[in-house]
Each structure stands twice: as structure tokens, then as C-alpha cells.
Amino acid sequence: MAERVEQVLRVGGGSSTRAVGGALVKFLDEGVDVVLSAVGAGAVNQMTKAIIEARSMAARRGLDLYFIPGFYDEMVGSEMKTSIRFYVKVK
């Protein structure tokens, strides 16, 4: 069985929601599993808006996306931070 490729898109407080949403849909079109990751309130806000953008873009292609939230500990610089992640799935 072929191994699935997973792409983690790190979203920052200054990220373009349209660009993140577009990248997410592009990866899904290519058969790549996508995980959105954000650390901090501003980044989580941008990630949430990118999810809305992505669902709209995907709906135009006849896809219905859903997102599974979770926490993940990761190194940011030299510090361990807890990020919020959304695992993206297609219905």
C-alpha cells in the first residue's frame, strides 16, 4: 500500500487567509493530506479564517471539507510550544 504524504501548513498571525486556503485545496487536489498548525491567538484567528476560505473554494469543486482539531507540542525557535492543529479531511 502506498504511504500517504502529509503536509503541515504553519499559519502565522500575518498569514494571508486566501493564500493558506488556496494552498490547502491545492494539496488536497494532489492527494496530499493536510494539517494546519498555529501557535498564538492571532495565528489561530488567521487559521480559522483560512478554513472558511478553503471550505468555500472546495465547495466550488464539489468537495465538502471537515476538520478535526487537536493539540500538538512543537519546537518554536528554542522553546517548546503547544500548537492548535486542524487535520483536514474530505467527506
C-alpha positions as CSV (number, residue, x, y, z in Angstrom):
1,M,0.0,0.0,0.0
2,A,1.3,3.5,-0.9
3,E,2.2,5.7,2.0
4,R,0.2,8.9,2.3
5,V,2.0,12.2,2.2
6,E,1.2,14.7,4.9
7,Q,1.8,18.5,4.5
8,V,1.8,20.7,7.6
9,L,0.9,24.3,6.8
10,R,2.1,26.6,9.6
11,V,-0.2,29.6,9.9
12,G,1.0,32.8,11.5
13,G,-0.8,35.9,12.7
14,G,0.1,37.7,9.4
15,S,-0.7,34.8,7.1
16,S,-2.9,35.6,4.1
17,T,-6.1,33.6,4.7
18,R,-6.8,33.3,0.9
19,A,-3.3,32.0,0.3
20,V,-3.5,29.4,3.0
21,G,-6.9,28.3,1.9
22,G,-5.8,28.0,-1.7
23,A,-2.7,26.0,-0.7
24,L,-4.8,23.7,1.4
25,V,-7.2,23.0,-1.5
26,K,-4.3,22.6,-4.0
27,F,-2.6,20.0,-1.8
28,L,-5.9,18.1,-1.4
29,D,-6.3,18.1,-5.2
30,E,-2.9,16.5,-5.4
31,G,-3.9,13.7,-2.9
32,V,-1.8,15.1,-0.1
33,D,-3.2,15.0,3.5
34,V,-3.1,18.5,5.0
35,V,-2.7,19.6,8.6
36,L,-3.0,23.3,9.6
37,S,-0.9,24.4,12.6
38,A,-1.0,27.6,14.6
39,V,0.7,29.0,17.8
40,G,-0.9,32.0,19.4
41,A,-4.2,33.8,19.3
42,G,-3.5,35.8,16.1
43,A,-2.4,32.7,14.2
44,V,-5.4,30.7,15.4
45,N,-7.6,33.5,14.2
46,Q,-6.0,33.5,10.7
47,M,-6.2,29.7,10.6
48,T,-9.9,29.8,11.3
49,K,-10.5,32.3,8.5
50,A,-8.3,30.2,6.2
51,I,-10.6,27.2,7.0
52,I,-13.6,29.2,5.9
53,E,-11.9,30.3,2.7
54,A,-10.8,26.7,1.9
55,R,-14.3,25.3,2.5
56,S,-15.7,27.9,0.1
57,M,-13.1,27.1,-2.6
58,A,-13.5,23.3,-2.1
59,A,-17.3,23.6,-2.3
60,R,-17.0,25.1,-5.8
61,R,-15.2,21.9,-6.8
62,G,-18.0,19.8,-5.2
63,L,-15.9,18.8,-2.2
64,D,-17.1,19.0,1.4
65,L,-14.3,19.5,3.9
66,Y,-14.3,18.8,7.6
67,F,-11.6,19.5,10.2
68,I,-10.5,17.5,13.3
69,P,-9.0,19.7,16.0
70,G,-6.1,18.7,18.2
71,F,-3.1,19.9,20.2
72,Y,0.5,19.3,19.3
73,D,3.7,20.2,21.1
74,E,6.4,21.5,18.8
75,M,9.7,23.4,19.0
76,V,9.4,27.1,18.0
77,G,12.9,28.5,18.0
78,S,14.4,27.1,21.2
79,E,11.1,26.9,23.1
80,M,8.5,24.1,23.3
81,K,5.1,25.5,22.4
82,T,1.6,23.9,22.2
83,S,0.0,24.5,18.8
84,I,-3.5,24.0,17.8
85,R,-3.8,21.8,14.7
86,F,-6.7,21.1,12.4
87,Y,-6.5,17.8,10.4
88,V,-8.3,18.3,7.1
89,K,-10.5,15.6,5.7
90,V,-12.7,15.4,2.6
91,K,-16.2,13.9,3.0
